[in-house]
Amino acid sequence: MSLVSVQAVYDGKKVTFLEPPPVSGPYRVVVTFIEPAKGAGVEALPRDTARFWASFGAWQDDKSVEGTLRDIHDARRSRTEPPVL
């Protein structure tokens, strides 16, 4: 089962989608309330969730992919010496 997210606003009585749902027909759904929408109506949502959407992105680093993977593997490698307490 794959989950698909669609932005919407709940006004206290009904849910209004901000984009067309990518499915048709009856579907079971899970509704997650993220944060209160400030202001009145659907127009307020993009400003309210800007911080949320801005948090998505790629990791930025000067290291190469190989260097990052090497650091991860080195950190997970078993050690022969006992841990220092």
N, C-alpha and C positions, 0 to 999 in steps of 0.2 A: 504494500500500500504506500503510495507516494503522497506527500502532503504538499498542498499548494497554498501560498499565502496571498491574500488580496486585501488591500487597505480599505477600511470602511469607517464610518462614524455611527455611533449609537446615540440617538437624541433623547433617550429615556423611554421611548415607545417603539422605535423601529430601527433597524440597521440599514444604512444607505451605503452601497458600494461606491468607491471612488473610481473604480475602473470595472469594466465588464468581467464577470467571473469567467474563468477559462473552461468551464464545464456547463453542461445543460442537463436538465432533468433533476430528479430528487437526489440529494446527496446528504450524507451525515456530515456535520461540521463541528468544529471545536472553536468556540469564540473566546479570545483572550483579550481582556481589558488591559491595555498598556498603561495609559495615563489619561486623566481628564482632558478633554478638548477645551481649550480656553477660547472664549468668544462664543458667538452663536453660529451654529450651522456648520456645514461641510467645509466652508472656506478656511476655517481656522486650522484644519488638520495639517496641511503641509508645513506651516510655521511651527506648530507644536511638535512635530516629529522630525524636524530638521536635524536636531542633535542625534537622534536615533539613526537616521539614514547616513549622516556624516561619519558615524562610527564604522561603517563598512568600508573596506578597502584592503589594500595589500600592505604587507610589512615593508618598510623602507629601511634599507641598510646598505652600507658600502661593501659588505662582504659578498662574495660570490655564493651561489647556491651550494656549490661543493663545500665551501668553507663553513657555511651554516650547518649543513648536514654532518660534517666532520665534528663540529662542536657538540651537536646533539648526540652523536654516537659516542664521543669521548665522555660525555657527562653520564651516559648510561652504562658504560663499560664496567664490568665487575673489577673490583680492586683486590689485590692480594694482601694488602696491609689491613689490619683491623681499624675500625673507625676511631677517630679521636673524640673522646668525651670531655 
